[in-house]
Amino acid sequence: MLLDCQRIDRFLDFSSNDRVLDVCCGNGILARELAPSTLDWSGCDFSREMIAAASHHRIANERFLIGLSTRLPFKDHSFSKVLVYACLQYHTTKDAITAVSEAKRVCVPWGRILVGDIPDVAQKRAFDKDTAFGCRRRLVGLASEAKRFVLSQPRAKDTWFDREWVSRSFGDRRWQVVISRRDPPYRFDALLAPR
């Protein structure tokens, strides 16, 4: 996680003046590392349990609330940096577009948005081959109790994204999208910055 935090900080270049929103913050693990270098850190997640876990490790400038990524509970232009990290795979493509549109809405015009750790559809076959998830996906074709188990697991419902689609769908007249490779190559990051 430390490497992810360093990567995120390199992209967003946090300062003591930044108001940051962590969309789909989960248990607040990124906040624990990154919030101390900012003015204000807000996290939202749809899960009451995750918000409770995030709030447990209280840092003075943090606050966590329940909210959907597709309908953020914040006013327009409330944050200088927005982080949508390691969560896009749990959205449909339509909801992913809505979540990024919401991130743009709450970000100031001169701000930055990092949509990070996006599953790369071009690398899906390599991922399946290199990991145990490929075996699980092959079980989906079976008509058995194994199939029910596989379909009940979150990984079986992942959404994988095409880099070009991300650039076209998230970029617009106001926001440019810069795609960055990751190592291992199964995922990528998209930085949205003002044009």
C-alpha positions as CSV (number, residue, x, y, z in Angstrom):
1,M,0.0,0.0,0.0
2,L,2.9,2.3,0.6
3,L,3.9,2.1,-3.1
4,D,0.3,3.0,-4.0
5,C,0.4,6.0,-1.7
6,Q,3.7,7.2,-3.2
7,R,2.3,6.8,-6.7
8,I,-0.9,8.7,-5.8
9,D,1.1,11.5,-4.2
10,R,3.3,11.7,-7.2
11,F,0.2,12.2,-9.5
12,L,-1.8,14.5,-7.3
13,D,1.1,16.3,-5.6
14,F,-0.7,16.9,-2.3
15,S,-0.1,20.1,-0.4
16,S,-1.1,21.6,3.0
17,N,-3.7,23.7,1.1
18,D,-5.5,20.8,-0.6
19,R,-9.0,19.7,0.2
20,V,-9.2,16.0,-1.0
21,L,-12.1,13.7,-1.6
22,D,-11.4,9.9,-1.6
23,V,-14.4,8.3,-3.5
24,C,-15.1,4.7,-2.5
25,C,-12.6,5.2,0.4
26,G,-13.3,1.7,1.9
27,N,-11.6,1.4,5.4
28,G,-9.7,4.7,4.9
29,I,-6.3,3.0,4.4
30,L,-5.2,5.7,1.9
31,A,-6.2,8.5,4.3
32,R,-4.0,7.1,7.1
33,E,-1.0,7.6,4.9
34,L,-1.9,10.7,2.8
35,A,-4.3,12.9,4.9
36,P,-1.6,14.3,7.2
37,S,-0.1,16.2,4.3
38,T,-3.4,17.9,3.3
39,L,-5.6,20.6,4.7
40,D,-8.8,18.5,4.7
41,W,-9.5,14.9,3.7
42,S,-13.0,13.6,3.1
43,G,-13.8,10.0,2.3
44,C,-17.1,8.5,1.2
45,D,-18.2,5.0,0.7
46,F,-21.6,3.3,0.3
47,S,-20.8,0.8,3.0
48,R,-21.7,1.7,6.6
49,E,-19.2,-0.9,7.9
50,M,-16.3,0.6,5.8
51,I,-17.1,4.1,7.0
52,A,-17.1,2.8,10.6
53,A,-13.7,1.2,10.1
54,A,-12.3,4.3,8.4
55,S,-13.6,6.5,11.2
56,H,-11.9,4.3,13.8
57,H,-8.4,5.5,12.9
58,R,-9.3,9.2,13.4
59,I,-6.8,11.8,12.1
60,A,-7.7,15.5,12.9
61,N,-8.3,16.6,9.3
62,E,-10.3,13.6,8.2
63,R,-14.0,13.0,7.9
64,F,-15.9,10.0,6.4
65,L,-19.5,9.8,5.3
66,I,-21.8,7.4,3.6
67,G,-22.4,8.2,-0.1
68,L,-22.6,6.8,-3.5
69,S,-19.9,7.4,-6.1
70,T,-22.7,8.1,-8.7
71,R,-24.3,10.7,-6.5
72,L,-21.7,12.4,-4.3
73,P,-23.1,14.2,-1.2
74,F,-20.9,17.3,-1.8
75,K,-21.4,20.7,-3.4
76,D,-19.9,21.7,-6.7
77,H,-16.2,22.7,-6.7
78,S,-15.7,21.5,-3.1
79,F,-12.3,19.8,-3.6
80,S,-8.9,20.6,-5.1
81,K,-8.0,16.9,-5.6
82,V,-10.3,13.9,-6.1
83,L,-9.2,10.3,-5.8
84,V,-11.3,7.5,-7.4
85,Y,-9.0,4.6,-6.6
86,A,-9.2,0.8,-6.9
87,C,-13.0,0.9,-7.2
88,L,-13.9,1.3,-10.9
89,Q,-14.1,-2.5,-11.4
90,Y,-17.1,-2.6,-9.2
91,H,-19.0,-0.2,-11.5
92,T,-20.8,-0.9,-14.8
93,T,-19.4,1.2,-17.6
94,K,-22.4,3.5,-17.3
95,D,-21.9,3.9,-13.6
96,A,-18.1,4.5,-14.1
97,I,-18.9,7.4,-16.4
98,T,-21.4,8.8,-13.9
99,A,-18.9,8.4,-11.0
100,V,-16.2,10.3,-12.9
101,S,-18.7,13.0,-13.9
102,E,-19.5,13.4,-10.2
103,A,-15.8,13.6,-9.4
104,K,-15.5,16.4,-12.1
105,R,-18.5,18.2,-10.6
106,V,-17.0,18.3,-7.1
107,C,-13.5,19.2,-8.2
108,V,-12.4,22.9,-8.6
109,P,-11.7,23.9,-12.3
110,W,-7.9,24.0,-11.6
111,G,-7.9,20.7,-9.6
112,R,-6.8,17.2,-10.5
113,I,-8.6,13.9,-10.4
114,L,-6.9,10.5,-10.3
115,V,-8.9,7.5,-11.4
116,G,-6.5,4.8,-10.4
117,D,-5.9,1.1,-10.4
118,I,-8.2,0.5,-13.3
119,P,-8.4,-3.1,-14.6
120,D,-6.9,-3.1,-18.2
121,V,-9.1,-5.3,-20.6
122,A,-6.0,-5.7,-22.9
123,Q,-4.3,-7.5,-20.0
124,K,-7.2,-9.6,-18.8
125,R,-6.1,-12.8,-20.6
126,A,-2.6,-12.5,-19.1
127,F,-4.1,-11.8,-15.7
128,D,-6.3,-14.9,-15.9
129,K,-3.3,-17.0,-17.0
130,D,-0.9,-15.6,-14.4
131,T,-3.3,-15.8,-11.4
132,A,-5.8,-18.2,-9.9
133,F,-8.7,-16.1,-11.1
134,G,-8.4,-17.6,-14.6
135,C,-9.3,-21.0,-13.1
136,R,-12.3,-19.5,-11.4
137,R,-13.5,-17.9,-14.6
138,R,-13.3,-21.2,-16.5
139,L,-15.5,-22.8,-13.8
140,V,-18.3,-20.4,-14.7
141,G,-19.2,-22.6,-17.7
142,L,-20.0,-25.5,-15.3
143,A,-23.5,-26.3,-14.3
144,S,-22.9,-27.2,-10.7
145,E,-22.4,-26.0,-7.1
146,A,-19.0,-24.8,-8.2
147,K,-20.6,-22.4,-10.7
148,R,-22.9,-21.0,-8.0
149,F,-19.9,-20.4,-5.8
150,V,-17.9,-18.7,-8.6
151,L,-20.7,-16.4,-9.5
152,S,-21.2,-15.4,-5.9
153,Q,-17.6,-14.1,-5.7
154,P,-17.0,-10.4,-6.4
155,R,-14.1,-11.1,-8.8
156,A,-16.5,-12.9,-11.2
157,K,-18.4,-9.6,-11.8
158,D,-15.4,-7.4,-12.4
159,T,-15.6,-4.8,-15.1
160,W,-12.4,-4.4,-17.2
161,F,-11.7,-1.1,-19.1
162,D,-10.1,-0.2,-22.4
163,R,-7.6,2.6,-22.2
164,E,-8.9,4.3,-25.3
165,W,-12.5,4.1,-24.0
166,V,-11.3,5.7,-20.7
167,S,-9.6,8.5,-22.6
168,R,-12.7,9.2,-24.7
169,S,-15.3,8.7,-22.0
170,F,-13.6,10.7,-19.2
171,G,-12.0,13.4,-21.2
172,D,-13.9,16.5,-22.5
173,R,-13.3,20.1,-23.4
174,R,-12.4,21.0,-19.9
175,W,-10.5,17.8,-18.8
176,Q,-7.6,16.0,-20.5
177,V,-6.8,12.4,-19.6
178,V,-3.3,11.1,-19.3
179,I,-3.1,7.3,-19.1
180,S,-0.2,5.8,-17.1
181,R,0.9,2.2,-17.1
182,R,1.4,0.3,-13.9
183,D,3.6,-2.6,-12.9
184,P,2.4,-5.3,-12.9
185,P,0.6,-4.3,-16.2
186,Y,-2.9,-5.7,-15.4
187,R,-4.0,-2.2,-14.4
188,F,-3.6,1.4,-15.4
189,D,-4.2,4.9,-14.0
190,A,-5.9,7.9,-15.6
191,L,-5.1,11.4,-14.4
192,L,-7.6,14.1,-15.3
193,A,-6.2,17.5,-15.4
194,P,-7.5,20.8,-16.7
195,R,-6.7,21.6,-20.4
